[in-house]
Amino acid sequence: MVSNSVTVMARVKTKEGMEESVKAELLALVGPSRAERGCINYDLHQSSDDKTLFMFYENWVSKEALDTHFTMPQFDGFDERIEEMLAEPVEITLWEMVSEDGRIR
């Protein structure tokens, strides 16, 4: 069975001392994003080794659902609010699953 779902990994690196402020901004995205049509999961992680490093692990039913996600109100002004707190630009990569139930396709 071929799936149209898409996995997103978004890496966010904060400046030293900005971890809690950025974490609050990122956590504010979680609830509204999880409630969106087409969201399978939307999980925020913080590195155990480097507290300035965050990662979103997301799964969406389709690329279209993901594209709609980026137009939602929770992103209004988001980039401007966090830009000065970041050590580097946010890195977003899209992935597709190549295994199913532990088997290689």
C-alpha atoms as one frame of an Amber mdcrd trajectory, in Angstrom:
protein
   0.000   0.000   0.000   1.487   3.338  -1.055   0.798   6.242   1.258   0.619
   9.922   0.384   1.563  10.873   3.931   4.564  13.069   4.590   6.879  13.239
   7.586   8.447  16.527   8.620  11.508  17.082  10.737  12.045  20.711  11.683
  15.262  21.600  13.507  15.381  24.792  15.586  18.650  26.025  17.146  18.351
  28.861  19.682  20.940  31.302  20.908  22.342  30.571  24.363  19.942  31.863
  27.019  16.940  31.920  24.655  15.902  28.301  25.214  12.890  28.946  27.439
  11.540  31.805  25.314  11.813  29.792  22.109  10.379  26.709  23.798   7.296
  28.719  24.813   6.832  29.924  21.218   7.237  26.399  19.848   4.890  24.858
  22.400   2.240  27.407  21.410   2.206  25.791  17.937   1.546  22.265  19.207
  -2.123  22.385  20.277  -3.484  24.238  17.248  -1.383  22.151  14.864  -2.534
  18.854  16.366  -6.144  20.002  15.926  -5.711  20.636  12.194  -7.362  18.411
   9.653  -4.713  16.114   8.217  -2.375  16.113  11.215  -1.397  12.600  12.279
   1.047  13.733  14.956   2.919  16.924  15.843   5.544  16.421  18.524   8.151
  18.813  19.892  11.430  17.437  21.239  14.377  19.101  23.001  17.851  17.601
  22.790  19.082  15.870  25.927  22.645  16.855  25.042  22.137  20.424  23.812
  19.247  22.354  25.370  19.458  25.000  22.597  18.335  22.407  20.042  14.661
  21.586  19.368  13.073  19.317  16.798   9.517  18.911  15.577   8.600  15.433
  14.385   5.361  15.631  12.403   3.286  13.377  10.191   0.618  14.662   7.811
  -1.858  12.729   5.667  -0.635  14.553   2.542   1.630  17.290   1.237  -1.516
  19.370   0.695  -2.401  19.114   4.390   1.141  20.191   5.273   0.972  23.140
   2.876  -2.307  24.248   4.486  -0.683  23.901   7.921   1.813  26.667   7.131
  -1.039  29.091   6.351  -2.758  28.659   9.719  -3.196  31.515  12.234  -0.699
  30.128  14.766   2.061  31.087  12.321   0.985  34.743  12.045   4.016  36.718
  13.209   5.823  33.582  14.395   8.958  34.111  12.298   9.280  37.718  13.450
   8.875  36.752  17.109  11.610  34.126  17.123  14.042  35.401  14.464  16.336
  37.277  16.877  16.367  34.342  19.313  17.704  31.807  16.806  21.344  30.869
  16.336  20.657  29.721  12.767  17.728  29.452  10.348  15.111  26.783  11.000
  15.839  23.679   8.942  12.770  21.855   7.605  13.109  18.542   5.782  10.387
  16.329   4.306  10.560  12.558   4.461   8.647   9.592   3.109   8.430   6.213
   4.782  10.165   3.377   2.970   9.246   0.606   5.399   5.904  -0.637   6.577
   5.284  -2.868   9.579   9.023  -3.376   9.933   9.457  -4.622   6.363  11.351
  -2.886   3.567   9.127  -1.909   0.654
